[in-house]
Amino acid sequence: MKTTRDDIRNIAIIAHVDHGKTTLVDELLKQSGVFRENQEVQERVMDSNDIERERGITILSKNTAVQYKDIKINIIDTPGHADFGGEVERVLKMVNGVVLVVDAFEGTMPQTKFVLMKALALNLPVIVCINKIDRPEARPTEVIDEVLELFMDLDASDEQLDCPFVFASARDGYAMLNLDDERKDMTPLFETIINYIPAPEGDPDASTQVLISTIDYNEYVGRIGIGKVDNGVLRVNQDAVVVNHHDPDKMQKVRISKLYEFDGLNKVDVAEARIGSIVAISGIADIHIGDTICSPENPVAIPFQKISEPTISMNFIVNDSPLAGQEGKYVTSRHIRDRLFRELNTDVSLRVEETDSPDSLKVSGRGELHLSVLIENMRREGYEFAVSKAEVLYKTDERGKKLEPMEIAYVDVPDEFTGAVISKLQQRKGELRNMGSIAGGYTRLEFRIPSRGLIGYRGEFMTDTKGNGIINTIFDGYDEFRGEIAYRATGSLIAFESGESVTYGLFSAQERGTLFIGPGEKVYSGMVIGQSSKAEDIELNVCKKKHLTNTRSSSADEALTLVPPRILSLEQALDFIDTDELLEVTPESLRIRKRILDPTLRRRAGYAKKQAMNS
């Protein structure tokens, strides 16, 4: 018989990127007394990984729990980026309701729609939290209308439309039910969660069922499965079987060796967990997302949606440039292979496949950001390797037609740059679906565009909008191939010989385009040192010193003025490289190079490619 467990609430915090989810969780933790009075707490304590902290984004969903009065609230902080949308879909299976956070100025954004759609599809009750009401340009009343319109667009039921609204400033630590209430603390939000989100239900006397929704990984204990106890009781040393809804043949006998529940930011050992509890289980070596842990006498898998397929791939290749092995600690194919396969322990949207070459692995993910975060992590850990340009993964339909992944792109741009953005996206096979004015002299454009049309576009977009544009994308299924796209209208400036760059050589090179390097940098033949101002590649000698004669002194070099080089970030470099180029990634440097370093062989390959295209 089903019963309700009133001393627990399970919620997920969902929102568009940068609307304040993680800061809100911080405040709930602080005000529930998780930290000691005098404890020093860093900001966004839930973003545990360095890259999450630097970029201010959440990449992996995180579990925490707070105690309010005598009720335990399990909270899951989810990512807001479309590339990590797979994380959001899965964790919603563990909760009984969501808090949708919306920025009081930006209002509803594409990712707000995506996460809300997932929550409504699972019939989860929603509390809307209008955050950042302390912003001078906040417009909370208009944002309420936007949110309700979004609910109606997504065909929400009457009960779902009748959701509570809470106004908050996570940064200043207060929430209120009406805009003219007193600004004190987070109590109104805590009370709304307890009164509005239903307590978990289940049958305590039935056979055990725990659906694994997230995987954590720890060097000491290996894989840790995290899920909610749906029925029965889970005990330490209990015999169980692991089954999977999508894999009917799976039937693996296991023993539960360690069981934890969440308390604040810690995992606490427990002897048993009852219905509604969110638990972490270690000691099962190859546990996967979507597995159900059951009692041996009645193994029934809980249905679970498949993890979204990757849409983009790039090759990770052993670095074979003339400067290989000088800066990295892990450089061999074995090191790179082990590290990539280890990443699969926690990142379920990633695929790693062998290729024809033992020195190259094909890595597929949900988008450029997804793969660039992996590259940055490996680089910081001391790995050195090369990566190819990101390419989309095509499919073929039953009639043999080539299909490619499509995206819906929502673009907010200042009015004066609208024309430039529309023309660029149309060149990249984008189709303008909608256009309208929004507050502050901005226009919102909605495009449907092939995923590959967006590869390498963000840097150009930032230049075209002087850094004031915002672009957000959502995967929109597969559609017919839209034809060839020219990624780059300009060629590369290529170093002609190996050595060290000197001012004299760079001075004459800078007239031919934009340089990526300054004087005194190691270069090698075939390395890309800048962007050409023309459509074709140009080879230059930047190691060329001026010949000294009696009448000319080398001090004349000092009078030459160089334009400061354009230093590319990892994302910009990944955007810039063309299909015949690679990005060499080391812990200290990012270098762009031609795949074929030898100029004669490169010309031959280029000629052969032209012949093939013309035939």
FENDANOR-V446228 format. One record per backbone hydrogen bond with DSSP energy under -0.5 kcal/mol. NH is the residue of the N-H (numbers start at 1). CO is the residue of the C=O. E is the energy in kcal/mol with one decimal. If there is no record, write none. Layout:
<<NH,CO,E> <NH,CO,E>>
This chain:
<<3,202,-3.3> <5,200,-2.5> <6,4,-0.8> <8,5,-1.3> <9,72,-2.2> <11,9,-0.6> <11,74,-2.9> <12,97,-1.5> <13,76,-2.9> <14,12,-0.6> <14,99,-2.3> <16,101,-0.6> <17,80,-0.7> <19,16,-1.3> <24,20,-1.9> <25,21,-2.2> <26,22,-2.1> <27,23,-1.9> <28,24,-2.1> <29,25,-2.4> <30,26,-2.7> <31,27,-3.0> <32,28,-0.9> <33,30,-1.5> <34,29,-2.0> <39,36,-1.4> <41,39,-0.5> <47,44,-1.4> <48,46,-1.4> <53,49,-2.1> <54,50,-2.7> <55,51,-2.6> <56,52,-1.2> <57,52,-1.1> <62,77,-2.2> <64,75,-2.3> <65,264,-1.0> <66,73,-2.5> <68,66,-0.6> <68,71,-3.1> <71,68,-2.4> <72,7,-2.8> <73,66,-3.5> <73,71,-0.5> <74,9,-2.8> <74,72,-0.7> <75,64,-2.9> <75,73,-0.5> <76,11,-1.8> <77,62,-2.2> <77,75,-0.5> <78,13,-1.5> <78,76,-0.6> <84,81,-1.6> <85,82,-1.9> <87,84,-1.3> <88,84,-0.8> <89,85,-2.0> <90,86,-1.5> <91,87,-1.9> <92,88,-1.4> <93,90,-1.7> <94,91,-1.9> <95,92,-0.7> <96,10,-2.5> <97,10,-0.7> <98,125,-2.4> <99,12,-2.6> <100,98,-0.6> <100,127,-2.8> <101,14,-2.8> <101,99,-0.7> <102,129,-2.4> <104,131,-2.4> <107,103,-2.2> <112,109,-0.7> <113,109,-1.8> <114,110,-2.0> <115,111,-2.7> <116,112,-2.2> <117,113,-2.4> <118,114,-1.7> <119,115,-1.9> <120,116,-2.9> <121,117,-2.1> <122,118,-1.1> <123,120,-1.9> <124,119,-2.3> <125,96,-0.7> <127,98,-2.6> <128,126,-0.5> <128,164,-2.3> <129,100,-3.3> <129,127,-0.6> <130,128,-0.7> <130,166,-2.7> <131,102,-2.5> <131,129,-0.9> <133,168,-1.8> <135,132,-1.6> <138,135,-2.0> <139,104,-2.9> <143,139,-1.9> <144,140,-1.9> <145,141,-1.3> <146,142,-2.1> <147,143,-2.6> <148,144,-2.5> <149,145,-2.5> <150,146,-2.1> <151,147,-2.3> <152,148,-2.1> <153,149,-2.7> <154,150,-1.8> <155,152,-1.9> <156,151,-2.2> <161,157,-2.3> <162,158,-1.4> <163,161,-1.1> <166,128,-2.9> <167,176,-3.2> <168,130,-3.0> <169,174,-2.5> <173,169,-1.2> <174,169,-1.6> <175,185,-2.5> <176,167,-2.7> <181,178,-2.0> <184,182,-1.1> <189,186,-0.9> <190,186,-2.1> <191,187,-3.0> <192,188,-2.0> <193,189,-2.3> <194,190,-2.2> <195,191,-2.6> <196,192,-2.5> <197,193,-2.0> <202,3,-1.9> <204,202,-0.7> <206,203,-1.1> <209,231,-1.8> <210,293,-1.8> <211,228,-1.1> <212,210,-0.5> <212,291,-3.0> <213,211,-0.6> <213,226,-2.4> <214,226,-1.8> <216,224,-3.0> <218,222,-2.0> <222,218,-2.9> <224,216,-2.8> <225,281,-2.5> <226,214,-2.8> <227,279,-2.2> <228,211,-0.9> <229,277,-2.4> <230,209,-2.6> <230,228,-0.8> <231,209,-1.3> <232,203,-2.9> <234,273,-2.6> <235,233,-0.5> <236,271,-2.5> <237,256,-4.1> <238,235,-1.4> <240,254,-2.9> <241,294,-2.3> <242,252,-2.5> <243,241,-0.6> <243,292,-2.5> <244,247,-0.6> <245,290,-0.7> <247,244,-1.0> <250,247,-2.2> <252,242,-2.1> <253,251,-0.5> <254,240,-3.1> <256,238,-2.4> <257,255,-0.8> <257,282,-0.7> <258,282,-1.1> <260,280,-2.4> <261,268,-2.4> <262,278,-0.6> <263,266,-2.7> <264,65,-2.1> <266,263,-2.2> <268,261,-3.3> <270,259,-2.5> <273,234,-2.7> <276,229,-3.0> <277,274,-1.9> <279,227,-2.9> <279,277,-0.6> <280,260,-2.3> <281,225,-3.0> <282,258,-1.3> <283,221,-0.5> <283,223,-0.7> <285,283,-0.7> <287,284,-1.1> <290,212,-3.0> <291,288,-1.8> <292,243,-3.3> <293,210,-2.9> <294,241,-2.8> <294,292,-0.6> <295,208,-1.2> <298,295,-1.2> <299,296,-0.5> <300,298,-1.1> <311,365,-1.8> <312,365,-2.1> <313,391,-3.4> <314,363,-2.3> <316,361,-3.0> <317,315,-0.6> <317,386,-3.6> <318,359,-2.3> <324,321,-2.2> <326,323,-1.3> <329,382,-2.7> <330,382,-2.4> <331,329,-0.6> <336,332,-2.1> <337,333,-2.8> <338,334,-2.7> <339,335,-2.2> <340,336,-2.3> <341,337,-2.5> <342,338,-1.8> <343,339,-1.5> <344,340,-0.9> <345,342,-1.7> <346,343,-1.2> <347,343,-2.5> <348,346,-0.9> <350,347,-0.9> <351,364,-2.2> <353,362,-2.7> <355,357,-0.6> <355,360,-0.9> <360,357,-1.4> <361,316,-2.4> <362,353,-2.6> <363,314,-2.8> <363,361,-0.6> <364,351,-2.6> <364,362,-0.5> <365,312,-2.8> <371,367,-1.9> <372,368,-2.7> <373,369,-2.1> <374,370,-1.2> <375,371,-2.4> <376,372,-2.4> <377,373,-2.2> <378,374,-2.4> <379,375,-2.4> <380,376,-2.0> <381,377,-1.3> <382,379,-1.4> <383,378,-2.3> <384,330,-2.3> <385,585,-2.3> <386,317,-3.1> <387,583,-2.3> <388,315,-1.6> <389,581,-0.6> <391,313,-3.1> <393,311,-2.2> <394,392,-0.6> <395,403,-2.2> <397,401,-2.2> <400,397,-2.3> <403,395,-3.7> <404,479,-3.3> <406,477,-2.9> <407,449,-2.8> <408,474,-3.0> <409,407,-0.6> <409,447,-2.7> <410,408,-0.5> <410,472,-3.3> <411,409,-0.6> <411,445,-2.9> <412,470,-2.8> <413,411,-0.6> <413,443,-2.5> <415,441,-2.5> <417,414,-2.3> <418,415,-1.5> <421,417,-2.1> <422,418,-2.6> <423,419,-2.4> <424,420,-2.1> <425,421,-2.5> <426,422,-2.2> <427,423,-1.8> <428,424,-1.2> <429,426,-1.5> <430,425,-2.8> <431,448,-2.1> <432,430,-0.5> <433,446,-3.7> <434,446,-1.4> <436,444,-1.9> <438,442,-2.7> <442,438,-1.2> <443,413,-3.1> <444,436,-3.4> <445,411,-3.2> <445,443,-0.6> <446,434,-2.5> <447,409,-2.8> <447,445,-0.5> <448,431,-2.2> <449,407,-2.7> <449,447,-0.5> <451,405,-2.8> <453,450,-1.5> <454,450,-0.6> <454,451,-1.4> <455,451,-0.5> <455,452,-0.5> <457,454,-2.1> <458,454,-0.6> <461,457,-2.7> <462,458,-2.4> <463,459,-1.8> <464,460,-2.9> <465,461,-1.8> <466,463,-1.3> <467,462,-2.8> <468,465,-2.1> <470,412,-2.3> <472,410,-2.4> <474,408,-2.0> <476,406,-2.9> <479,404,-2.4> <481,402,-2.1> <487,485,-0.8> <491,534,-2.9> <493,530,-2.9> <494,492,-0.6> <494,538,-3.2> <495,527,-3.1> <496,540,-2.5> <499,523,-2.3> <501,521,-2.7> <502,542,-2.6> <506,502,-2.3> <507,503,-2.7> <508,504,-1.4> <509,505,-1.3> <510,506,-2.2> <511,508,-0.5> <512,509,-1.9> <513,510,-0.8> <514,531,-2.4> <516,529,-3.6> <517,529,-0.8> <520,501,-3.4> <521,518,-0.7> <523,499,-2.7> <526,495,-2.4> <527,524,-2.2> <528,592,-2.6> <529,493,-2.8> <529,527,-0.6> <530,493,-1.1> <531,514,-2.8> <532,491,-2.0> <532,530,-0.5> <533,512,-2.2> <538,492,-2.5> <540,494,-3.2> <542,540,-0.8> <544,541,-0.6> <549,552,-1.0> <556,553,-1.5> <557,554,-1.9> <558,555,-0.9> <559,556,-1.2> <560,557,-1.8> <562,560,-0.6> <566,515,-3.1> <567,565,-0.9> <568,566,-0.6> <573,569,-2.6> <574,570,-2.5> <575,571,-2.4> <576,572,-2.3> <577,573,-2.2> <581,578,-1.9> <582,593,-2.7> <583,387,-2.8> <584,582,-0.6> <584,591,-3.9> <585,385,-3.3> <585,583,-0.6> <586,584,-0.5> <586,589,-2.5> <591,584,-2.4> <592,528,-0.5> <593,582,-2.4> <594,526,-2.7> <595,580,-2.7> <597,595,-0.7> <602,598,-2.4> <603,599,-2.2> <604,600,-2.2> <605,601,-2.4> <606,602,-2.4> <607,603,-2.4> <608,604,-2.6> <609,605,-2.1> <610,606,-2.0> <611,607,-2.4> <612,608,-2.3> <613,609,-2.2> <614,610,-2.2> <615,611,-1.9>>
